[in-house]
């Protein structure tokens, strides 16, 4: 599902990044071909963690994680944002 369609379908403000970290094991240069493997490694009530692993040839070059929050705008305070429980439908699509 494209992002714009997802925001409209689930009536959310977005899934902002709230935490990130990364470790670099091998240098890569412009023009290098890397394979990116990304997966959700943890589901919370309103947040989830994604692990990214980049391989150059067969070697792990980069490993990073990001934590994102399923976010809505309260009707009474549309300038604010708050986390909301991730729908089961979304979690099931990743299973």
KAUR-V677345 format. One record per pair of residues at least 12 apart in sequence whose ideal C-beta (glycine too) atoms are under 8 Angstrom apart, sorted by the first residue. I is the first residue (numbers start at 0). J is the second residue. If there is no record, write none. Layout:
BEGIN
I;J
I;J
END
This chain:
BEGIN
9;86
9;89
10;71
11;69
11;70
11;71
11;83
12;70
12;71
12;72
12;80
13;70
14;67
14;68
14;69
14;70
15;67
15;68
15;70
15;80
16;65
16;66
16;67
17;46
17;66
17;67
17;68
18;64
18;65
18;66
19;63
19;64
19;65
19;66
20;63
20;64
21;61
21;62
21;63
21;64
22;61
22;62
22;63
23;60
23;61
24;58
24;59
24;60
24;61
24;62
25;55
25;58
25;59
25;60
25;61
26;60
27;53
27;55
27;60
27;61
31;55
32;55
33;53
33;54
33;55
33;60
33;61
34;53
34;54
35;51
35;52
35;53
36;51
36;52
36;53
36;54
37;49
37;50
37;51
37;52
38;50
39;93
40;64
42;85
42;90
43;85
44;82
44;84
44;85
45;68
45;69
45;82
45;83
45;84
45;85
46;66
46;67
46;68
46;69
46;82
46;85
47;66
47;67
47;69
47;85
48;64
48;65
48;66
48;67
49;64
49;65
49;66
49;67
50;62
50;63
50;64
51;63
51;64
51;65
68;82
69;82
69;83
69;84
69;85
69;89
70;82
70;83
71;83
END
